[in-house]
């Protein structure tokens, strides 16, 4: 079957306190069902304006935003004689280096758009940037090295000259813009050199009463110092002010705040002078805490109504409930849960009452709802989580979203609630559910995540997985076909792998697919209703790839499923040449277009002394002829039908060896192979029998006989490998390999090497073996 920064220097980047991650470690699967989709509700981050740990709205919070804002500020100072692009390039250099101020000034002036009225501003700007680059270079040298056990000790003498320059500028400079700039550089220098009292003095003198860009950048440094000094609630207050007034610093200030208890929140709230500050604190506290956040949500809804703060907190609380109520792991697997899930599960006893309180708050918010029907959808989902299925269904009938992504969330809630109310699903029920699943997935099932939601995080929408598991629980044990298509696997990653025997214990299979298993699946198809729901599942499980591997076919019906299963049955049977007539008959019953897709490159009927190089073979595929499984089977039948000669037996032996795990055309008899351990068709019996017959029948030349014994030697080694595990690397300095090879030799798996050594030294094949086969050289030595 066909297979398939430059990191910019931020000259004025604030130094934040150590950030504390609030997300759990990445895992290859979801620990819980996530069905209330924040990405859908907030239009994949495009609509949200407030920063939180789920979203990073690059249009609002990326570092380029800081660069642009800083460059725009300088452009205004320079009478708009320079574009922001020119100034960004001048300020934010890939490397912190600079020539003489004179050369830097000439370089800058060459890009001027029009003359300045104040001609000395350009020189002042360049002098300041040269100074700021020196500051940045010094601070960079004090950045912690992750490979060092301890951070570099502060040497005040390193900072004193630059501090002195800035202090002098504050005294003599009459330009308010430059004075603020030098004051900000002092803030950074005092922060890095741990001179906190001096930093506080400079901040209070130059920034505390101002509301400029730099004042908020300086405020973030000041808040960080307060945190280091143990004045956490004051730090939180200033971080909150930065969060509100400085969007480009919103993410760092948000993540820098620490409110571990309600006491911390109350002390910080006491410092707030405006309602805006209080609401921002409630929002950040609710989003940062792992406990339940009803009080914060209540405060915000009472003061701000249907505000983004409120919608995000409700989404956050619903997500907590999902983690508590819809955790996938069983109790006996508790030790494998992430710390995040474990801490939330401790709140499980509070959930029944908490759900009721959230529902009451949400019901009050319905009259304030907007066009996105957020509060209607959140309430419907809360009803579902609380087991109020009739209330959920009744509410869903009262509104109909017009926007596509919101409609998807509506359908998700509808489906899971509908299934819960139906002890048995009729064909009509399955058609209804299937129609909605196709719509949710944009008519192209993309299990386990929705097509537009790329799997870049450790969380994704699990609607497909959830529905599959629900259906599998109901019907899986009584119908092998339904169990298969709702398993959450795919044809090649499931049946394909399971058509071969597991050799390595690290790669066990749930079952080994045999001909009788395929027959049972084919029988169960005939007693299964082909509804939209089952078609959705078959389209995922039996997804076939077109010649463009990124373009999948449309829906897969039961007839196509049968075709793929029958082709697999024939391929399994093809491993035994005595089945060849049945194999041909099955292949002939299948669509020719499908059979043309089942091919390999190169010929399995050719001998090569070279060790198979699978990567090189793949690279050279375009220059090799194609051979379909059908054509291979027909050639096998032709050879078997003729009188068995030594030559034919030799060709059959080559064909079955080269289409085994160990040959370049392994895909003729298998769908999958591991490249680090034997996996696929590893039985050497058929190939060995034909090779032995080729010798017994006689008529081969001496060269051909040498080839046959070499192939028999390969079969011997492969049988030993299958019996004893992975063959160690053939490295003369590898003691493990030498010991393993010696044991294989003592166990009698070198009889054919002995034949070669004794009887065929004079052949050309033997000389080629000496050149190519390191195993044979190990045998001789």
N, C-alpha and C positions, 0 to 999 in steps of 0.2 A: 504494500500500500504506500502511496506517495507520502513522504514525511513533510514535516512542517518546522575660581572664579577669580575668571579673574576677579579676585576679591578686591573690591574698592576700599580704599582707606577712608574712613569717616573721620575727618579732621575734628569735627565738633561732636562726636558721638559721646553721649553721656555714659558714665560707668554705673551700672546698676548693681544693687546688692544681689547676692547669689539667688538665682531663680529656683523655685521649687516646683517640680513637675507635678501636675495634678492629673495626668493621664496614666493609665496603666500601661505596662510593658506590652510591646507588640506581640501578638500570638498569631499563628497561621489560621486560626478560626475564631469565630465569635464565641464568647463565653455565655452570651445571653441573646435573647431575641430582641432586635431593635426594629420596631414596627412603626413608631411615631418618628418620622424621618425629618430631622432638622434641615437637611439639605433641600428637601422638597418644600418645606414650610417657609424657608428663608431664601428660596430660589438659588440654591447652590452658592450661598454667600454673597450674592449680588445685591441683595436688598438691605442687609444688616449694616447699621452705622456704628454700633457699639462693639468694642473689642471684647472677646472672651476666648477661652481656651479652645473652643471648638473651631472657631473661624479665624482665619487670618486674611482679612479683606485687603489684598495687595494694593488696591486702588487707594486705600486710605492709610495703610500702615507700613508700606515698604520703606526701605532705607532711602530709596531714590526720592521719596517725598521730602525727607529731611534735607537732602542735598538741594533739591529744587527750591525749597523754602529759603534755605540759607543763601543760595545764589541769587534769588530774587531780592533778598534784603540788600545784598552787596550791589546788585544792579541798580537799585533805587539810589543807593549812596553815590554810585558812579554816574548819576544823571542818565541812566539807561543807555549809556554809550556802548555797553557790551551785552551780548545775549547771555541768557542763563546757561546755554550749552557751553559757551566759551569759558565762563567763570567756573562752571562745574569741572571742566577739564583742567583749568588752572589750579583750582583748590584741591580737588580730590585726585591726587596722583596715585598711580598703581604702586609706586615706591616712594618713600619719604626722602626725596632728594631735591636739591635746588642748586642753581648756579649763583653767581653774584647777584645782588639786588639790581645792579645796573642792567645785566643781561636779562633778568626776569622782567624788568620794566619794559625793555625794548621788545621782548617777545609778546608781552601783553598788548602794547600799543599797536603792534602790527595787525591786531584783530579788532581794533576800535571801529565802531560804526559811524560815529560823528564826534566832533571836538567837545571837550568839557569846558564849562565856564570857569570852574575851580580847577585849574590845571595841576595843583599839587595833590589832588585826591588820589590820582593813580599811584603816585609815589608812596603816599601814606598806606594805601591798600597793599601794595607789594611789600612794603616794609613789615606790615603787620602779618601778612601770609608767611613771609620768611620766618618771622618770629614764631608764629603758630606752628609751623612745620617743625621747628626745633623742639617746641613743647611736645608735639605729637611723637617725635622720635624718642624723646626721653621717656615719655609715658609708656610707649611701646616696649621699651627695654625692661620695664617693670611689670609687664603683663606676666601672669603666672605661666610657667612652663609645665605642662602636664607630666613631663618625664622627670621633673625635679621633685625630690621628696619634700623640700621646703621652699617657700617663695624667696625671692631675692631680698636680702635685708636692705632696708631703706638707708640711703646715705644722703643726709640733708644737704651736704655740699654739692650734690648733683643738681638739686633744685634751687639753691640760693641765688645763683646768677640770674636765672630766668624769672624768679619771683621778684628780684630787685628791679629788673627792667620793667615789669608790669606795675609795680608799686610806684616807680618814678613817673611812668606814663599817666597814672591816675592823678598825680600831683600837678604835672606840667601841661598835660594835654587839655585843650579847650574844646576839642571835638567830641560831642556827647556820644556819637555812634562809636568812635574808637575807644572812648573810655569804657563803654559797656563791654566792648569786645575784650579789652585787656582785663577787665574785672572777671569775665567768664573764664579766661585762661588762668587767672589766679585761683578761681574756684577749683578747677581741675588739678592744678599743681598742689594746692593745699590738701585736696582729697587724697591724692596718691601718696603724698608725704606724711599723711596722718596728722596734719596740723589742723585739727578740727575746730579749735576755738578761733583761729585766724579765719578759717573758712566761714564760720558763722558771722563773724564781724563784717567780712567783705559782702556776704549775702545781704545782711540787714542794711548795710550802708548803700548798696547799689541796686538791689533787686526786689526786696520785700514789698515795696510799694508800687512796683511797676507791673505792667501786663503786656510785656513784649515777648517775642519768640525766645530770646535769650534768657529772659527772666524765668520762664518755665523750664528751660533746659537747666538753668542754674538751680532752680527749685528742686528738680529731681535729684541732683547731687546733694543738696542740703538734706532732703528727706533720707537719702541713703546714709548720710553721716549720722543723722538722728537715730536711725535703726541700729547702726554700729555702736552707738553710745548707750543703747538700751532704752531709748525713749520711743518705743514702738508706736504708741498711739499717736504721738505727734508726727512721726514719720508717715503713718497711714493717712493722716489729714492732708499733709502736703502732697503725697502721692495722688490722693483723690483730686486735689486742685489741678495737678498736672494732667490727670486723666480727663478732666472736664474741659480744660481750656487748651490743651495741646494735643490734638489727634495724632500727630506723628510720634509722640512719646507715649501713646495710650497703652500699647502692648507692654512696654517695659515697666511702666508705673503700675499697671494692673497686676502683673506677675510679681512685682516687688512687695506688694502689700501683704502683711501677715496679721490676720485676725483669728487667733486660735480659739477664742472664747467669746461669749456674749459680753463679758466684762470689757474685753478689748474694743468691741464694737461700741459699747456705750460710752467709754472714755473718749473715743474718737468722735462720736456724734456730738459730744458736749463741746467740742472745739468748732463745730460747723457754724457758720454765720448765715448761710443761705439754705433754702429748701433744696436747691439744686445739688448742693454738696451732700446733704443728708441722703437724698435719693440715690446719688451715685454710690455712696457708701453702702447703703442697703443692697443695691444691685451687686456690687463687687463681693460683698460678704456672702450673699446668697449663691453666687456662682463659684466662689472659692471653697465654701464649706462642704464637707462630706455629710454633714447632718442635714435634717430636713429644714426647709427654708420658708415655711408658711408665713412666719411673722414678717420677714422682709418682703415677701410677695404681697401680703396684706397692706403694709405701709405704702408700697409703691402704687398698687391699684387704687387705694383711697386717695392718694395725692395726685397721681398722674393718669389714672384711668387706663385706657388701651394704649399703653406706651411700649416701645420696643423692649425696655427693661422688663416689663411684666411678661411679655410673650416669651422672651428668652428664659426667664426664670421658670416659668411654667414648663417649658420644654425641658429644662434641666431637671426639674422635679419629676416629670414623667419618665425621663431617662433613668433616674435613680430607681423609680418604681419598677421599671422593666428589668433592671439589673437585680433587684431583690426578688421579684415575682417570677420572672421568666428566665432565670439562670438555667442553663442547659445541664450542667453537671449534676449527677446524682449525689446524694449525701455522702456515699462512700468515697466519692472523688473530691471531697472537700479540700484535701491537702493540695490539690493541683490548681485550685482557684487562685486568681491574682489577689494581691492584698487589697486592691480597690473593691473587688466584689466581696471579699470576706468582710471588710469593714462595713459595707452597706448591708450585708445579710444580718448583721447584729441588730439592725433596726426593724427586722421583720415583724416583731410583735407590735410595733407602732403602726404598721401599714394599714390595717383595717380602719382605725379611727382617722388616720391621716388622709386616706382616700376619701372618706366622707367629707372631711373639712375642705379638701381641694375641690371636690365636686360642688359644695355649697358656694365657695368663692367663684368658681367658674360659672355657675348658674347665674350669679349676679352680674357677670361680665358680658352675658349674651347680648343685652340691650346696647352695649357699647361696641359691639363687634364691627369690623370693617368689611370691605369687599373680599378680603381673602378668607373670610369665615374662620379665622384662626380659633376663636374661642368656641365655636360650634364643633370644630374637629377635635380640639383637645378634650372637650366635655364628652363627646361621643366615645373617645378612646378611654377616658377615665371610667365611664359607665361600663365599657367592656372589661377593663381590668377589675372592676368591682363586681363582675358577674351580673350586672343589670342589662342583660341582652335585649330585653323588650324596650327599655328606655333608650338604649343605643339605637336600635332600629327605628324607633319613633322619631328620634331627633334627626337622624340622617334623612328622613323623608321630608323634613321641613325646609331644606335648602339644597341647592345644586351649584357647585362652583363652576365658574366659566373659564378659569385659568387652568392650563393643562397640568402643571405640577401639583397644584392644590387638588385637582380632580384625582390624581394618582393617590394622594394621601386619603382622600375620601374613599376611593375604591379599596384601598388596603384595609381600612377599618370595616368597610362593608363586608368584605370577603371573610375576614377572621371572625366577625360577629355572626355572619350567616351560617358558617360551618358549625359554630358552637350551638346554634339553635336547631340543627338538623341531625337527628340520630342516624339517619340514613340519607345518602345523597342519590336522588333520582338522576336520570340522564338529563332532564331539564335543569336540575340544580348544577350538574357538572358543566353543562353548556354555559350557564350564566357565569359561574366562577371562572371557567376557562376564558370566556370573552374578556372579562375584566383583567385577568392575568396577562393576556396578550396585550391589552391596552397599556397596562402598567409598565410592561417591558418593551413598549414601542414595537409590538408585533415580532419581536425577536428575543426569545427567552435567553436570558444572560445570567443564569444561576452562577454564583449566589448573589451578585449585586446588580442593581439596575444599571442599564446601559450607560446613562449619563453620569452616574456616580462612580468615578474611577476609584479603584481600590488602592488608595494612597495612604490610608490610615488604618488603624486597628479596629475601626468601627464602620459598618456598612449596613444598608437596609437588608433585612433577612426575610422579607416576605416570601420569596420563592422557597427558601429552605423550610420556613415555618409551615407553609401549605403542604410541601412535600412530606414533611414528617407527620402532619396530621392525617393525610390520606394514607400514608404507609402504615400508620398505627391501626387504621380501620380495616384495610383490605390486604395488607402486605402478606400475611401468613397464609391466605387462602388462594392466592393467585400469584404465581411466580413472575408473570409479566408485569403486573402492577407493582409488585415488590421491586422489580428491576428498575422500571422507569421512574419510580418515586424514591429511589435510593439516594439521589443527589450525586450520582457518579455519571460518567460518560462511557460510551461504547468502548473506546480504545483504552481508556484508563481503568476500566473495570473488567468487562468480558475479555478484552484484548489481552490484558496482563494475565488474567486467570485461565487462559487457554494453555499456559505453559507451567511446568512444575517449578515450585520455588526450591532453589538450591541453598541460597544463603539465608540463614535464620533471621537476618536483619530485614529481610523482605518477604515476610509471610503473606499468604493470601487467605481471605475469608473462605474461599472454596476454589476448587480447581474445575474450570468449565470443561465438561465432557460432551460428547455427542448427545447423550441422553438428556443432559441439561438443556441443550439447544432444542431438542425435540419437545421437551415439556414447555418451554417458552413459546414455541410455535403453536402448540396445542392450546395454551392459555390465551393467546391472541384471539383465537377463534371464538372464545367465550367471553370476550371483553368488549364492552360497548365503546365504539370510537366516538368519544365526545370531545368538545373543545378542551376540556381539562386534561384528558388523556393525550390529546394531540399536543398540548403544551408540553407535557412531560416527555413525550417521545421526541419532540423537536429538540428538546435539550439533550436527552440521553443519546439519541441517534444522530446528532448533528453531523452533517457531512460537509466537508470543505471542498469548495470549487478549486479550479486551477489557481485562483488568487486566494492564498491562504487566509487573507483578512476578510474575505467576502463569503459569508456562510449562506447556504441555501435557505429557502423559505420553509414553511412548515413541513414536517415529516409525517406522512400518514402511515397507517398500519401496513399497507402493502410494501412501502419502502423498508419498514422494520423487518418484515419477513425476508425481503431480498438480502439485507445485511446479515441476518441470522443464518439464512441458508448458505450464503457465501462463506460464513465462518464455519459452519458445519462441514462444508466441502473441504475447506482448508485444513481442518483437524483430521478429516479422513485421509487427506492427501499424504499425511505422514507415513501411512502404511500403503505400499504399492498394491497390496491385494485388494484395496478398496477402489482402484482406479476407475473402474466402470461406473460405480455409483458417483464418484467425484465428477466425472465428465457429464453424467446425466444431470446432476444438480447445476453445474455451471451452465449447461446448455439451456436450462429453464430460466435463467436470470437475464435481465436486460443487458444487451451487449455493451451499452454505454457505461454501465456500472462495472462490468468486467474489465473494460479498458482502463479503468482507474486503478486496478489492482495489479501493479507491475513492479519489477525491479530493474536495475541497470546492470548490464554485463551478463555473461553466460555462466551458469553454474556447472556446465559440462566441460570446463577447461581446468587443466592442472596448472598450478603455480607453486614453485618451491618457496616463494616469498611468504613471510608471515602476513596475514591479512591486515591491511592498514585501512580501517574504516573511515577515518577522517579524510585521507587522501582519495579514497574511493568516492566519497560524497562530493568532494571538490571537483572530481573528474566526470561526474555523472553525465553532463551534457554531451560528452564525446563518446559515450557508450550506448549500445543498442538497448532497447527496452524489451523486456520479456514479461508477459502477463502470466498470472497464475494459470489461466485457462490454457495458454500455449505450452506452459511447462507441463501441465497434466497431460496434454495431448502427446507431447514428446515422450513422456514417461510411458504412456500407454503403447506408443509405437515401438519403443525399445523392448517392452515386456512381451508384446505380441509376436515379435520376431523370435526365431530360434536363439536361445541364449548362448552367445559366444563370449569369449574372454573379453573382446573389445567392448561389446554391449554391457557386460557386467561391470567393466571398469567405468564406462560412462555413467551408469546408474549409481555406482558408488560415489563418483565425483558429485553427481547431482544432489544426492541426499546428504553428503558431507557439506558441500558449499551452501546448502539451504538450511543447515543447522545453525545453532547459536554461533558456531565457530567460523562460519563462512560469510563471504561478502553479500550473498543473496539470501540471508537469513529471513527476509520478509516474505519469501515464498511460502513458508510454513508457519510463520509467527507474526504477531502484531506488535510485539514489544520485546525489548531485550535491555537488561542492565548492562552497562559497560564496565562495571567494576566487579561483577561476579557472574557465574554461569546462570543464564536465565533465558528461556525460550525453548527451542527444541534441542535437548541435550542428549537424547538417546542415540548412541552410536551404532546400535544393533543392525539397522538396515544397511547403513553404509559399509560397516565391517563385513557383513555377510556377502555383499556384492563384491567387495575387494578380494575376499578370500576365494570366491568362486572364480574371479578373473585369473587368479594364480592357478587354481586347480584345473580349470578348463584348458589351460595351455594355449600357446600360439602367440603370446606377447613377446615382443623383443626384449633384449636385456635392459634397455633404457626404460621401456614401459614397466617391466617388472620392478625396477628400482623405484619408479614413481609410485607403484602400488604399495610397496613395502613402506615407503615414506608416509603415504597416506594412512596405512595401518598403524604406523608408529604414532601419528597424530591422534588417531582414534583411541589407542591405548592410553595416551597421556590424558585425553579428555575424559575417558571413563574414570581414571584415577582422580582427576580434579573434581568431577561430580561426586565421587564417593567421599573425598577427603576435604573438600572445601576449596576456597580461592587459592590459585597457584601464586606463590610469592613472586615478587619482581625478580627477573633473571639478571641479577647483578653479581659479578664475581666477588664483590666485597660484601655481599649480603650473606651473612652466616645462615639466616633463616632459609634462604633459597637453597644453599648448598646442602643443608641438612634434609630439607624436604625432597630434593632431587635424589639424594642418596637413598632415602627411605623408599622412594618410588622404584628405584633401581633394585633394591634388595627385595621388594615385594613382587618382582617379576614382571614389571611393566615396561621392559626394555627389549623384549624378544625381537621386535622388528628392527630396532636399531642394530641389534646383533646380526640379523640377516644382512643388513646393508653393509656393515663393517666386514663381514666374512666373505660375502659373495659379489659385491658390486662396487668395489673400490676403483675399478678401471673405467666406470661409466662416466659420461658427462654429467648426468644427473647427480651422481655422488659428489663430483667436484662442486656443483652448484649448492648442494646441501651443506658442504663444508663452509662455503662462503656465507650462506644465508641463515643457517639454523644454529643459533647459539645453544639450543638444548642439545643438539647432537654433539657439539663441541664439548659441552659439559659431560656428556656420556663418554666421549673418548678420553677426556682428561680426568 
